[in-house]
Amino acid sequence: QVQLVESGGGLVQPGGSLRLSCAASGSLFSILPKGWYRQAPGNSRELVAISSGGTTTYADSVKGRFTITRDNAKNTLYLQMNNLQPEDTAVYYCNGQSARGTWYWGQGTQVTVSS
């Protein structure tokens, strides 16, 4: 079964950094990862960053702190998160699209920012 798999979450102190990764499992190039979203408890899922067609888009709340990149050879999408703050605490999800246009979501990875 093809799916997206996120990794790299964890517990970090305020001001710390984490790097999230997202890749397709099952068939490496079956899904093109395109964006990162997050969902905090009690909140709806929100956009964090998108990388598509050479263009990147960031939520205002993460601009200057988060960077989205991709490794095309590995078909892997990354999210470098610097200067993390408690309000960044959430489950982070990757989404991507197959060649047929079907959208997929990963299972999510927990990021907790706390002292």
N, C-alpha and C positions, 0 to 999 in steps of 0.2 A: 504494500500500500504506500503510495507516494504521499509525503507530507512534509511540512516545514518543521524544523527543529531549532529552537532557540537554546542558547547556552550563555553562561557568563554572569548570570545574576548572583546576588549575594547580599551580605550585610557589610555596610561601609559607613565610616564616620562622616559627619558633615565636612565638606571640603575635599573629600576623597574622590577616587576615580574608579570606574569599571568600564570594561569593554564587552558589549554583547555581540554575539554572532548568530547568524541565521543561515541555514543551508537546507536544501531539499534532501530528504532521505528516500531510499528506494531507487530513484533514478535521478542522478545528480543534476541534470540539466532539464528536467521535466517541468520545473516551476522556476520562474524568475522572481526571486525575492525583490520587493520594491519599497517596502516602507515599515516603519516602526510606529506602534501605537502603545498606549498605556491605559490602565484602568486602576484607579485607586478605590478602596472600599467606599461604597455609597455613591460613587461617581460613575458617569458613563464613560465608555472608551473614547479616548481622544488621540488625535494625531500628534506624533512627536516629530517625525521627519520622514520625508519621502525622497527617493532617488530614482528618477525615471527619465529615460531619453536624454541623459546628460544634464538634467536639471535637478537641483536639490531644493527642497522646501522645508522650513523648520517652523515649529510652533514658536510664538514670541517668547514663551516662558523658558525656552532652552537655547535660544540663539546666543552664540558666543560661548556656550558651555559644551554643547553636544555637537558631534560631527558624524555624519553618515557617509560611509564609504563602501565600496564593493571590490571584491577580487573576482574578476570575470573568469579567470582560469579555474577557480574553485567554485564559481557560482555561489559565492557567499557574501552576505550583506552584514556590515558591522555598524555598531553604534558606539562610538567613543564618548563616554560621559565623564566630564570633568567638573570639579567644583560642585559635587552633588549636595543637595540640600534636602532636609526632611520632606519637603513638599514634592520631591521627586519619587518618593516611596510609592510603588505601584507594581502591578504585574505588567510586564512589558511583552507585547506581542509583535510578531513579524507577520506581514502578509505578502502574498505574491500571486502571480498569475501564470497560468499555463499557456502554451501556444494556442490552445483552443479558446482561451478567454475565460476559463474558470478561475475564480479567486479562491485562494486557500489561506487559512490562518494556522499559525503554530499553536502549541499548547500553552505558551507563555512561560516567562521566567521571572521570579520574584526579585525585585530590587528593594532593599530596605536601607534607608539612610537614618542612622540613629547613633547618638553618643552613648 
